[in-house]
Amino acid sequence: MQIAIPIYEGFTALDAIGPYDVLSRLPGAEVVFCAEERGEKRTESAMVGITADLSLDEVPSPDVIVVPGGTGNRRLLDPEGGVPRWIAQVHPGTTWTTSVCTGSLLLAAAGVLDGVEATTHWAARDRLAELGAVPVTERVVERGKVMTAAGVSAGIDMALTLAGRIAGDVVSQAIQLGIEYDPDPPHDTGSLEKAPRELVELVETALAQEDARSDELLTGAT
């Protein structure tokens, strides 16, 4: 079972690594990191790099795809661009097509989410709707063979859900225990619906600043 995680300059580290750490533990799993071109792709902060060992063209028929989000994908939303085009090509043959955070924007750009309920990071719901999807607030959304996760950390929840669909609940539970995934956050402000307005405004400002810094880094890298 080949599980492909397409990466690009400016992806979010946990969006890719969280699901990788879960799904790589599935019996018979082969997890591959791929990109338009082989080589290292760095995160939106440029502090971490992951090597894509294969190009997208070298992964023509994955069983599962997990598309991470990241500020870098705003440059990749042209349906004729490399990543959306690859998603559109491989999606008909996948068993599962999934995304984490704003990875759903790439699924939508590829036409996978036309009229389909899906989730994403709360700050990107309007953009997701513009691309033809129907944004919902659930942390993990499963519609047919398409599964989407909300922001960043939700990718672990999605991956455990996916592991259960692929290998059964016992295997999924064993993986959860193996990675000791037992969240107990110190605050109950982890979603837009729970956070006070002043905190939302603070984070919106921080996200805008992060986007600007990421754009500068990506512009300098091209």
C-alpha positions in Angstrom: 0.0 0.0 0.0 1.6 3.2 -1.2 0.8 6.4 0.8 2.0 9.5 -1.0 2.6 12.8 0.8 3.2 15.6 -1.7 5.3 18.4 -0.4 6.3 21.8 -1.7 8.2 24.9 -0.6 6.4 26.4 2.3 4.5 23.4 3.6 3.6 23.0 7.3 5.8 20.5 9.0 3.3 18.8 11.3 0.7 18.6 8.5 3.0 16.1 6.8 4.9 14.5 9.8 1.9 13.9 12.0 0.1 11.7 9.5 3.4 10.2 8.4 4.2 9.1 12.0 0.8 7.4 12.2 0.4 5.9 8.8 4.0 4.6 8.5 3.1 2.2 11.3 0.4 0.5 9.3 1.2 -3.1 8.2 2.4 -3.1 4.6 2.6 0.7 4.4 5.1 2.4 2.1 5.1 6.1 2.8 6.7 8.3 0.2 7.4 12.0 0.1 7.1 13.4 -3.4 7.2 16.8 -5.1 7.1 18.4 -8.5 10.8 17.9 -8.5 12.9 15.6 -6.3 14.9 17.2 -3.5 14.6 19.1 -0.3 11.5 21.2 0.3 11.5 23.5 3.3 8.7 24.5 5.6 7.0 27.9 5.6 9.4 29.1 8.3 12.4 27.7 6.3 13.7 26.1 9.5 13.0 22.5 8.6 13.5 20.6 5.3 12.2 17.2 4.1 13.5 15.4 1.1 11.2 14.4 -1.6 12.7 11.2 -2.9 10.4 10.9 -5.8 8.9 13.3 -8.3 5.1 13.5 -8.7 5.5 11.8 -12.1 7.2 8.9 -10.4 4.1 8.3 -8.2 1.3 7.7 -10.8 -1.0 5.4 -8.8 -0.8 5.8 -5.0 -3.3 4.0 -2.9 -3.6 6.9 -0.5 -2.6 10.6 -0.8 -2.2 12.9 2.2 -1.9 16.5 1.1 -0.4 18.9 3.7 -1.2 22.5 4.1 1.1 25.5 4.4 1.3 29.1 3.2 3.4 28.0 0.2 0.4 26.3 -1.4 -1.3 29.7 -2.1 1.1 29.9 -5.1 0.0 26.4 -6.3 -3.8 26.7 -6.7 -3.9 27.0 -10.5 -5.8 23.9 -11.5 -3.3 23.4 -14.3 -0.4 23.7 -11.9 1.7 20.7 -11.1 0.3 19.6 -7.7 -3.4 20.1 -8.5 -3.0 18.5 -11.8 -1.3 15.5 -10.2 -4.1 15.2 -7.6 -6.7 15.3 -10.3 -4.9 12.6 -12.2 -4.3 10.1 -9.3 -7.6 10.7 -7.4 -9.8 8.4 -9.5 -7.5 5.5 -8.7 -6.9 6.2 -5.0 -8.5 4.3 -2.2 -8.4 7.4 0.0 -7.7 11.0 -0.9 -7.0 13.1 2.2 -5.7 16.5 3.3 -4.6 18.3 6.4 -5.3 22.0 7.2 -5.1 24.1 4.0 -4.1 21.0 2.0 -7.8 21.0 1.3 -7.3 24.1 -0.9 -5.2 22.0 -3.2 -7.8 19.2 -3.3 -10.4 21.9 -4.2 -8.2 23.4 -6.8 -7.9 19.9 -8.4 -11.7 19.7 -8.5 -11.9 16.9 -5.9 -14.1 19.0 -3.5 -16.6 20.5 -6.0 -19.8 20.7 -3.9 -18.3 18.4 -1.3 -18.3 19.1 2.5 -14.8 19.5 3.8 -12.8 21.1 6.5 -9.6 23.2 6.7 -7.9 25.6 9.1 -10.6 28.0 10.4 -8.8 31.0 8.8 -9.1 29.4 5.3 -12.8 28.5 5.3 -13.8 31.4 3.0 -11.0 30.6 0.6 -12.1 26.9 0.6 -15.6 28.0 -0.3 -14.3 30.2 -3.1 -12.7 27.1 -4.6 -16.0 25.2 -4.7 -16.1 23.2 -1.5 -18.7 23.4 1.3 -16.7 24.3 4.5 -17.8 22.7 7.7 -16.5 23.0 11.2 -15.8 19.4 12.1 -12.3 18.4 13.0 -12.3 15.4 10.6 -14.7 15.1 7.7 -15.2 11.9 5.7 -17.2 12.0 2.5 -16.9 8.9 0.5 -13.2 8.2 0.0 -12.3 11.9 0.7 -11.2 12.7 4.2 -10.2 16.2 5.3 -8.7 17.5 8.6 -8.9 20.9 10.2 -5.9 22.9 11.2 -2.4 21.3 11.7 -2.8 19.1 14.8 -6.1 17.6 13.4 -3.9 15.7 10.9 -3.1 13.2 13.7 -6.8 12.6 14.4 -7.4 12.2 10.6 -4.6 9.8 10.3 -5.8 7.6 13.2 -9.3 7.7 11.7 -7.8 6.6 8.3 -5.8 3.9 9.9 -9.0 2.5 11.4 -10.7 2.5 8.0 -7.7 0.7 6.4 -6.7 -1.8 9.0 -9.4 -1.8 11.7 -10.0 -0.1 15.0 -7.6 -2.4 16.9 -4.7 -1.4 14.8 -5.6 2.2 15.0 -5.9 2.0 18.7 -2.5 0.2 19.0 -0.9 3.0 16.9 -2.5 5.6 19.1 -1.1 3.9 22.2 2.3 3.4 20.6 2.7 7.1 20.0 1.0 7.9 23.3 -1.5 10.3 21.7 -3.6 11.3 24.6 -4.1 15.0 24.3 -4.7 17.0 27.5 -4.1 20.7 26.5 -3.8 23.3 29.3 -6.4 25.5 27.6 -9.8 25.0 25.9 -9.2 27.5 23.1 -8.2 25.2 20.3 -11.0 26.0 17.9 -12.6 29.2 16.5 -15.9 28.3 18.1 -14.3 28.1 21.6 -11.9 31.0 21.5 -12.8 34.6 22.7 -12.9 37.2 20.0 -9.8 39.1 21.2 -7.7 35.9 21.0 -9.0 35.2 17.5 -8.0 38.8 16.4 -4.5 38.2 17.9 -4.1 35.0 16.0 -5.4 36.5 12.8 -2.8 39.2 13.1 0.0 36.7 13.8 -1.1 34.5 10.8 -1.0 37.5 8.5 2.5 38.3 9.7 3.5 34.6 9.2 2.1 34.7 5.6 4.0 37.8 4.8 7.3 36.3 6.2 6.7 33.1 4.3 6.0 35.1 1.0 9.4 36.9 1.5 11.2 33.6 2.1 9.6 31.9 -0.9 10.2 34.9 -3.1 13.9 34.8 -2.1 14.0 31.1 -2.8 12.8 31.5 -6.4 
